[in-house]
Amino acid sequence: MIDDSPSTCKKMEDNRIKAIYFRGIRGPKLEKSKYLIEVNNWGQVYRILKEV
């Protein structure tokens, strides 16, 4: 799942669903984990999905 809501991404992580947190300039930082990755642009999303 890709979302820009930190609370939604945190819920996904808590439920062991892999999430990509698309953080904006004002968004809070979230700690990376097995189920949560933070990105800042679509290029990063592309590279993550390409690795899967």
C-alpha positions in Angstrom: 0.0 0.0 0.0 1.2 3.5 -0.8 -0.2 6.4 1.3 0.7 9.8 2.5 -1.2 9.5 5.8 1.2 8.6 8.7 -1.5 7.2 10.8 -2.8 4.9 8.0 0.7 3.7 7.3 1.3 3.1 11.0 -1.9 1.0 11.2 -0.8 -1.0 8.2 2.6 -1.7 9.8 0.9 -2.7 13.1 -1.3 -5.2 11.1 1.8 -6.5 9.3 0.8 -5.1 5.9 3.7 -3.6 3.9 3.2 0.1 3.4 5.1 2.8 1.6 4.7 6.2 3.4 4.9 9.0 0.9 6.1 11.8 3.2 5.5 15.4 2.2 7.5 18.4 3.3 5.5 18.8 6.4 4.9 15.2 7.2 6.4 13.6 10.3 9.2 11.1 9.9 8.4 7.5 10.7 10.9 4.8 11.6 11.7 2.3 8.9 10.7 -1.3 9.6 10.1 -4.6 7.9 6.6 -3.4 7.0 7.1 0.4 6.6 9.3 2.3 4.2 9.4 6.1 3.9 9.9 7.8 0.5 9.9 11.4 -0.8 9.3 11.0 -4.5 7.9 8.6 -7.1 11.4 7.6 -8.3 12.0 6.0 -4.9 8.6 4.2 -5.1 9.6 2.9 -8.5 13.0 1.6 -7.3 11.3 -0.2 -4.3 8.7 -1.8 -6.4 11.3 -2.9 -9.0 13.2 -4.7 -6.3 10.2 -6.9 -5.2 
